[in-house]
Structures are given as structure tokens and as C-alpha cells.
């Protein structure tokens, strides 16, 4: 006979009740039947689990060991059963776990998903880290960005494009070029740059675009969003940004002529995840809304034969 969860439930019931007779009543069993089961469990485990007398039943040292494990295993087994049932019913029953790098789509996606079920989010600058978390089952979906037609990380995941946007630049309001409706990348050859950290190929794509424009980029400050914003505001750097970005006070967003850089928003999930088509549709709606909220992007689109969500 192998040890089973029901055996642990019996041991816990006797310990909680303080006697075999009371435990039998709570379990809906006859006392002789429970006593016989307890003896079989004790033979299986190699010794008595309780000291029994007229005052009740008290755990032996072996019984304490078994109870310690039972109080961990039984709740864990129950949690597993409940989680499996919620998973079988789909994300709307268990909620959504979404990981994302920075971008304008996450807020709108969370807003839409939260109308159906609870949402938990995880943020990281590393798309690879988030993809790994999804592969391990710690996230249901990952929303990340990749440069142009680059492949996202996470070979075991299913990936779909949410939308593709041109990359614009953020300049301080007092920058000599801030009043231009559009810039060539070469116009910024003498500038310093500020970027957020990441583990994709965007840095290489940027360097290649600069080379095509005839220059090598100067100093590149890798920093958090607040630091990048400050450097641009005081004229120390230019920031590359997604066209859906909402500029902070003191900054101006300017398109780059010919869109030499593109940023593709992608959603990833494990192939066994149910309901992914609906979540992808919500992400695409969130992206389309982010495009509509950007007047600079909307003006750019009116003069360019592409649409952000389908480009």
C-alpha cells in the first residue's frame, strides 16, 4: 500500500479532534473502521502516530513529523486542484498574468482584460526574461517590442504582431530642431542620445540606420525613463521613442523622414493557453487607441501610406 492524501487527512483529523472517536464523527465513519485505517497507516509508516488513552490521542514524535508534512501537502494539493479547475475553465475564471516591457499598449490591454477578470502584471526591461517566465508557466502572456522584422525571444511560445510603429525622436522644447515638422536622421548626426535598457537588437538596428545616414552616433546614455527625459529636456540628449509615445512637459516629438527605424509590438503565449485569440484582439484594440491618442502620429499617418496597426 502506498501513502495517499486520504491517509494524511485521517492523521490530521485525529490530531485536530484530539481523539479517534471525535475524528470518526467528523469524518462520518464508524470508530472501529477509523481505528482499523489508522493502524494500517501506522504499519505503512513504520510506527505509532498517536499515544491513545482515556483522555484522547496525542501525536508521537513520528506523528508530529507526519503532521508537519501533511499540513504542507494537503493545502498544496487543494490549491493545485482549484487552480487546475480554474485553468480548465479558461483565463476569465483564473485571471490574467501579463508581463511587459515599456510601451503604450500595456495600459489599454490591462484596462480591457480587467473588465473580464483580475489582472496581474510583471514589468522588466528584458524581453528574454519575460518570455522565459511565460515558458515556465509563471505568466500567461508577454507583451514586448522588437526592432523591425526581428524575431522575438522564447522559441516555445506562439507570437503574433499587435502593431508596428515608426520610431520618432523626442527633443527638448528649446532644441534648435524642435520646431521642424519632420527630420532626417542625418540632421541629428552631432547629437548625443539617451535610451532605455533592453536585450534586443534595437541598438544594432539604430547603429545600422545611422551608418546608412552617413554618421556614427555619439555618446549614448543608457538610463531609466526619468533620466532620459531629463537629459532631453535640458538639451543634453535626443531620445528615440515609439510614435505612440505621449511626450512629457518640456519635450517635443518629431517624426523621422522615411521611418528609418520601426518598432513592432508582439504578444506571446504558450500554445496551450486558451482564449489567446480574444486577448490578441484586445491588445490590437489597445494599440489602435494609442495611435489615435497621438496627434503627431496621426498627422504623420495622414501623409504616409501606412496604418500603424497593420504596417
BALODO-888269 format. One record per residue (C-alpha): x negated, y, z; chain. Coordinates in steps of 0.5 Angstrom, whole numbers, plus 500, padded with zeros to 3 digits. Last residue first. Layout:
BEGIN
{c1: X, c2: Y, c3: Z, c: A}
...
//
This chain:
BEGIN
{c1: 496, c2: 597, c3: 418, c: A}
{c1: 502, c2: 594, c3: 420, c: A}
{c1: 504, c2: 597, c3: 427, c: A}
{c1: 500, c2: 603, c3: 425, c: A}
{c1: 503, c2: 605, c3: 418, c: A}
{c1: 498, c2: 606, c3: 412, c: A}
{c1: 499, c2: 611, c3: 406, c: A}
{c1: 495, c2: 617, c3: 410, c: A}
{c1: 498, c2: 624, c3: 410, c: A}
{c1: 504, c2: 623, c3: 414, c: A}
{c1: 500, c2: 618, c3: 418, c: A}
{c1: 495, c2: 623, c3: 420, c: A}
{c1: 501, c2: 628, c3: 423, c: A}
{c1: 504, c2: 622, c3: 427, c: A}
{c1: 497, c2: 621, c3: 430, c: A}
{c1: 496, c2: 628, c3: 432, c: A}
{c1: 503, c2: 628, c3: 435, c: A}
{c1: 502, c2: 622, c3: 439, c: A}
{c1: 508, c2: 619, c3: 442, c: A}
{c1: 511, c2: 615, c3: 436, c: A}
{c1: 504, c2: 611, c3: 436, c: A}
{c1: 505, c2: 609, c3: 443, c: A}
{c1: 513, c2: 607, c3: 441, c: A}
{c1: 510, c2: 603, c3: 436, c: A}
{c1: 505, c2: 599, c3: 440, c: A}
{c1: 511, c2: 598, c3: 446, c: A}
{c1: 515, c2: 595, c3: 440, c: A}
{c1: 509, c2: 591, c3: 438, c: A}
{c1: 508, c2: 588, c3: 445, c: A}
{c1: 516, c2: 587, c3: 446, c: A}
{c1: 515, c2: 582, c3: 439, c: A}
{c1: 509, c2: 579, c3: 442, c: A}
{c1: 513, c2: 577, c3: 448, c: A}
{c1: 519, c2: 574, c3: 444, c: A}
{c1: 514, c2: 570, c3: 440, c: A}
{c1: 511, c2: 567, c3: 446, c: A}
{c1: 517, c2: 565, c3: 450, c: A}
{c1: 514, c2: 558, c3: 452, c: A}
{c1: 506, c2: 558, c3: 453, c: A}
{c1: 504, c2: 551, c3: 450, c: A}
{c1: 499, c2: 555, c3: 445, c: A}
{c1: 496, c2: 559, c3: 451, c: A}
{c1: 496, c2: 566, c3: 450, c: A}
{c1: 493, c2: 572, c3: 446, c: A}
{c1: 496, c2: 579, c3: 444, c: A}
{c1: 491, c2: 583, c3: 439, c: A}
{c1: 491, c2: 590, c3: 439, c: A}
{c1: 486, c2: 592, c3: 433, c: A}
{c1: 482, c2: 598, c3: 433, c: A}
{c1: 479, c2: 601, c3: 426, c: A}
{c1: 473, c2: 605, c3: 425, c: A}
{c1: 471, c2: 609, c3: 418, c: A}
{c1: 478, c2: 612, c3: 418, c: A}
{c1: 478, c2: 616, c3: 411, c: A}
{c1: 477, c2: 622, c3: 415, c: A}
{c1: 476, c2: 622, c3: 422, c: A}
{c1: 482, c2: 624, c3: 426, c: A}
{c1: 481, c2: 630, c3: 432, c: A}
{c1: 484, c2: 629, c3: 439, c: A}
{c1: 483, c2: 635, c3: 443, c: A}
{c1: 481, c2: 636, c3: 451, c: A}
{c1: 482, c2: 641, c3: 456, c: A}
{c1: 488, c2: 637, c3: 459, c: A}
{c1: 488, c2: 630, c3: 458, c: A}
{c1: 489, c2: 627, c3: 451, c: A}
{c1: 494, c2: 622, c3: 450, c: A}
{c1: 491, c2: 616, c3: 446, c: A}
{c1: 495, c2: 613, c3: 440, c: A}
{c1: 489, c2: 614, c3: 435, c: A}
{c1: 485, c2: 610, c3: 440, c: A}
{c1: 479, c2: 614, c3: 442, c: A}
{c1: 471, c2: 615, c3: 441, c: A}
{c1: 469, c2: 620, c3: 446, c: A}
{c1: 464, c2: 626, c3: 444, c: A}
{c1: 459, c2: 628, c3: 449, c: A}
{c1: 456, c2: 634, c3: 453, c: A}
{c1: 461, c2: 639, c3: 451, c: A}
{c1: 464, c2: 640, c3: 458, c: A}
{c1: 471, c2: 637, c3: 457, c: A}
{c1: 467, c2: 631, c3: 453, c: A}
{c1: 463, c2: 630, c3: 459, c: A}
{c1: 469, c2: 630, c3: 464, c: A}
{c1: 473, c2: 625, c3: 460, c: A}
{c1: 467, c2: 620, c3: 459, c: A}
{c1: 466, c2: 620, c3: 467, c: A}
{c1: 474, c2: 619, c3: 468, c: A}
{c1: 474, c2: 614, c3: 463, c: A}
{c1: 469, c2: 610, c3: 466, c: A}
{c1: 462, c2: 610, c3: 463, c: A}
{c1: 457, c2: 608, c3: 458, c: A}
{c1: 453, c2: 615, c3: 455, c: A}
{c1: 451, c2: 614, c3: 448, c: A}
{c1: 445, c2: 619, c3: 446, c: A}
{c1: 444, c2: 620, c3: 439, c: A}
{c1: 448, c2: 616, c3: 433, c: A}
{c1: 444, c2: 614, c3: 427, c: A}
{c1: 445, c2: 618, c3: 421, c: A}
{c1: 447, c2: 617, c3: 414, c: A}
{c1: 455, c2: 616, c3: 414, c: A}
{c1: 454, c2: 609, c3: 412, c: A}
{c1: 449, c2: 609, c3: 418, c: A}
{c1: 454, c2: 612, c3: 423, c: A}
{c1: 459, c2: 606, c3: 421, c: A}
{c1: 454, c2: 601, c3: 422, c: A}
{c1: 453, c2: 604, c3: 429, c: A}
{c1: 460, c2: 604, c3: 431, c: A}
{c1: 461, c2: 597, c3: 428, c: A}
{c1: 455, c2: 595, c3: 433, c: A}
{c1: 458, c2: 598, c3: 439, c: A}
{c1: 465, c2: 595, c3: 437, c: A}
{c1: 462, c2: 588, c3: 437, c: A}
{c1: 466, c2: 586, c3: 444, c: A}
{c1: 463, c2: 586, c3: 451, c: A}
{c1: 466, c2: 593, c3: 453, c: A}
{c1: 464, c2: 599, c3: 457, c: A}
{c1: 467, c2: 605, c3: 456, c: A}
{c1: 464, c2: 610, c3: 451, c: A}
{c1: 461, c2: 617, c3: 451, c: A}
{c1: 457, c2: 620, c3: 445, c: A}
{c1: 452, c2: 625, c3: 444, c: A}
{c1: 453, c2: 630, c3: 438, c: A}
{c1: 448, c2: 631, c3: 432, c: A}
{c1: 451, c2: 627, c3: 427, c: A}
{c1: 458, c2: 629, c3: 429, c: A}
{c1: 460, c2: 632, c3: 422, c: A}
{c1: 457, c2: 626, c3: 419, c: A}
{c1: 464, c2: 622, c3: 422, c: A}
{c1: 468, c2: 627, c3: 417, c: A}
{c1: 473, c2: 631, c3: 421, c: A}
{c1: 480, c2: 632, c3: 420, c: A}
{c1: 485, c2: 638, c3: 422, c: A}
{c1: 479, c2: 642, c3: 425, c: A}
{c1: 480, c2: 647, c3: 431, c: A}
{c1: 476, c2: 642, c3: 436, c: A}
{c1: 469, c2: 643, c3: 431, c: A}
{c1: 466, c2: 648, c3: 435, c: A}
{c1: 467, c2: 645, c3: 442, c: A}
{c1: 471, c2: 649, c3: 447, c: A}
{c1: 477, c2: 645, c3: 447, c: A}
{c1: 473, c2: 639, c3: 449, c: A}
{c1: 473, c2: 634, c3: 443, c: A}
{c1: 476, c2: 627, c3: 443, c: A}
{c1: 475, c2: 623, c3: 437, c: A}
{c1: 479, c2: 618, c3: 433, c: A}
{c1: 479, c2: 611, c3: 431, c: A}
{c1: 485, c2: 608, c3: 426, c: A}
{c1: 490, c2: 604, c3: 429, c: A}
{c1: 492, c2: 596, c3: 428, c: A}
{c1: 498, c2: 593, c3: 431, c: A}
{c1: 500, c2: 587, c3: 435, c: A}
{c1: 496, c2: 582, c3: 432, c: A}
{c1: 497, c2: 575, c3: 434, c: A}
{c1: 492, c2: 570, c3: 438, c: A}
{c1: 493, c2: 563, c3: 440, c: A}
{c1: 488, c2: 561, c3: 445, c: A}
{c1: 483, c2: 555, c3: 445, c: A}
{c1: 478, c2: 559, c3: 442, c: A}
{c1: 478, c2: 565, c3: 447, c: A}
{c1: 475, c2: 571, c3: 444, c: A}
{c1: 478, c2: 576, c3: 439, c: A}
{c1: 476, c2: 575, c3: 432, c: A}
{c1: 473, c2: 581, c3: 428, c: A}
{c1: 478, c2: 584, c3: 423, c: A}
{c1: 477, c2: 592, c3: 425, c: A}
{c1: 474, c2: 592, c3: 432, c: A}
{c1: 478, c2: 588, c3: 437, c: A}
{c1: 483, c2: 590, c3: 443, c: A}
{c1: 486, c2: 586, c3: 448, c: A}
{c1: 492, c2: 584, c3: 451, c: A}
{c1: 492, c2: 577, c3: 455, c: A}
{c1: 498, c2: 573, c3: 456, c: A}
{c1: 500, c2: 568, c3: 461, c: A}
{c1: 494, c2: 569, c3: 466, c: A}
{c1: 491, c2: 564, c3: 471, c: A}
{c1: 492, c2: 558, c3: 467, c: A}
{c1: 485, c2: 556, c3: 465, c: A}
{c1: 485, c2: 559, c3: 458, c: A}
{c1: 488, c2: 565, c3: 460, c: A}
{c1: 483, c2: 567, c3: 465, c: A}
{c1: 478, c2: 565, c3: 460, c: A}
{c1: 481, c2: 570, c3: 455, c: A}
{c1: 481, c2: 575, c3: 461, c: A}
{c1: 473, c2: 574, c3: 462, c: A}
{c1: 472, c2: 575, c3: 454, c: A}
{c1: 476, c2: 581, c3: 454, c: A}
{c1: 471, c2: 584, c3: 459, c: A}
{c1: 473, c2: 591, c3: 461, c: A}
{c1: 478, c2: 588, c3: 466, c: A}
{c1: 485, c2: 589, c3: 469, c: A}
{c1: 490, c2: 584, c3: 472, c: A}
{c1: 497, c2: 585, c3: 471, c: A}
{c1: 503, c2: 582, c3: 475, c: A}
{c1: 510, c2: 582, c3: 472, c: A}
{c1: 517, c2: 580, c3: 475, c: A}
{c1: 522, c2: 578, c3: 470, c: A}
{c1: 527, c2: 581, c3: 465, c: A}
{c1: 526, c2: 589, c3: 465, c: A}
{c1: 519, c2: 588, c3: 468, c: A}
{c1: 518, c2: 585, c3: 461, c: A}
{c1: 519, c2: 591, c3: 457, c: A}
{c1: 516, c2: 596, c3: 462, c: A}
{c1: 510, c2: 592, c3: 462, c: A}
{c1: 509, c2: 592, c3: 455, c: A}
{c1: 510, c2: 600, c3: 455, c: A}
{c1: 505, c2: 600, c3: 460, c: A}
{c1: 500, c2: 595, c3: 456, c: A}
{c1: 500, c2: 599, c3: 450, c: A}
{c1: 496, c2: 605, c3: 450, c: A}
{c1: 489, c2: 601, c3: 452, c: A}
{c1: 484, c2: 599, c3: 457, c: A}
{c1: 483, c2: 592, c3: 457, c: A}
{c1: 489, c2: 587, c3: 459, c: A}
{c1: 491, c2: 581, c3: 463, c: A}
{c1: 499, c2: 579, c3: 464, c: A}
{c1: 502, c2: 575, c3: 469, c: A}
{c1: 509, c2: 574, c3: 467, c: A}
{c1: 515, c2: 572, c3: 472, c: A}
{c1: 517, c2: 565, c3: 474, c: A}
{c1: 524, c2: 565, c3: 471, c: A}
{c1: 524, c2: 569, c3: 465, c: A}
{c1: 517, c2: 566, c3: 464, c: A}
{c1: 520, c2: 559, c3: 462, c: A}
{c1: 525, c2: 554, c3: 465, c: A}
{c1: 519, c2: 549, c3: 465, c: A}
{c1: 515, c2: 554, c3: 469, c: A}
{c1: 520, c2: 555, c3: 474, c: A}
{c1: 520, c2: 547, c3: 475, c: A}
{c1: 513, c2: 546, c3: 475, c: A}
{c1: 512, c2: 552, c3: 480, c: A}
{c1: 517, c2: 549, c3: 485, c: A}
{c1: 514, c2: 542, c3: 485, c: A}
{c1: 507, c2: 545, c3: 486, c: A}
{c1: 509, c2: 549, c3: 492, c: A}
{c1: 512, c2: 543, c3: 495, c: A}
{c1: 506, c2: 539, c3: 494, c: A}
{c1: 502, c2: 545, c3: 497, c: A}
{c1: 507, c2: 545, c3: 503, c: A}
{c1: 506, c2: 538, c3: 504, c: A}
{c1: 498, c2: 538, c3: 503, c: A}
{c1: 496, c2: 543, c3: 508, c: A}
{c1: 500, c2: 541, c3: 514, c: A}
{c1: 499, c2: 534, c3: 512, c: A}
{c1: 491, c2: 535, c3: 512, c: A}
{c1: 492, c2: 537, c3: 519, c: A}
{c1: 497, c2: 532, c3: 521, c: A}
{c1: 492, c2: 526, c3: 519, c: A}
{c1: 487, c2: 529, c3: 523, c: A}
{c1: 491, c2: 530, c3: 529, c: A}
{c1: 494, c2: 523, c3: 529, c: A}
{c1: 487, c2: 520, c3: 529, c: A}
{c1: 485, c2: 524, c3: 535, c: A}
{c1: 492, c2: 521, c3: 538, c: A}
{c1: 498, c2: 525, c3: 537, c: A}
{c1: 503, c2: 526, c3: 543, c: A}
{c1: 510, c2: 522, c3: 543, c: A}
{c1: 515, c2: 522, c3: 548, c: A}
{c1: 516, c2: 523, c3: 555, c: A}
{c1: 518, c2: 515, c3: 556, c: A}
{c1: 511, c2: 513, c3: 553, c: A}
{c1: 508, c2: 514, c3: 546, c: A}
{c1: 501, c2: 516, c3: 544, c: A}
{c1: 501, c2: 517, c3: 537, c: A}
{c1: 497, c2: 516, c3: 530, c: A}
{c1: 495, c2: 509, c3: 532, c: A}
{c1: 489, c2: 506, c3: 528, c: A}
{c1: 487, c2: 504, c3: 521, c: A}
{c1: 490, c2: 509, c3: 516, c: A}
{c1: 494, c2: 503, c3: 513, c: A}
{c1: 496, c2: 500, c3: 519, c: A}
{c1: 498, c2: 507, c3: 522, c: A}
{c1: 503, c2: 508, c3: 516, c: A}
{c1: 506, c2: 501, c3: 517, c: A}
{c1: 507, c2: 502, c3: 524, c: A}
{c1: 510, c2: 509, c3: 523, c: A}
{c1: 515, c2: 505, c3: 518, c: A}
{c1: 517, c2: 500, c3: 523, c: A}
{c1: 518, c2: 505, c3: 528, c: A}
{c1: 523, c2: 509, c3: 523, c: A}
{c1: 527, c2: 503, c3: 522, c: A}
{c1: 528, c2: 502, c3: 529, c: A}
{c1: 530, c2: 509, c3: 530, c: A}
{c1: 535, c2: 509, c3: 525, c: A}
{c1: 534, c2: 514, c3: 520, c: A}
{c1: 537, c2: 521, c3: 518, c: A}
{c1: 531, c2: 524, c3: 518, c: A}
{c1: 533, c2: 529, c3: 524, c: A}
{c1: 535, c2: 523, c3: 528, c: A}
{c1: 529, c2: 519, c3: 527, c: A}
{c1: 525, c2: 525, c3: 529, c: A}
{c1: 529, c2: 525, c3: 535, c: A}
{c1: 528, c2: 518, c3: 537, c: A}
{c1: 520, c2: 518, c3: 535, c: A}
{c1: 519, c2: 523, c3: 540, c: A}
{c1: 516, c2: 530, c3: 540, c: A}
{c1: 520, c2: 533, c3: 534, c: A}
{c1: 514, c2: 536, c3: 530, c: A}
{c1: 510, c2: 531, c3: 531, c: A}
{c1: 515, c2: 525, c3: 529, c: A}
{c1: 517, c2: 530, c3: 523, c: A}
{c1: 509, c2: 531, c3: 521, c: A}
{c1: 508, c2: 523, c3: 521, c: A}
{c1: 514, c2: 522, c3: 517, c: A}
{c1: 513, c2: 527, c3: 512, c: A}
{c1: 506, c2: 525, c3: 511, c: A}
{c1: 509, c2: 518, c3: 510, c: A}
{c1: 513, c2: 521, c3: 504, c: A}
{c1: 507, c2: 524, c3: 501, c: A}
{c1: 504, c2: 517, c3: 500, c: A}
{c1: 499, c2: 513, c3: 502, c: A}
{c1: 497, c2: 507, c3: 498, c: A}
{c1: 500, c2: 500, c3: 500, c: A}
//
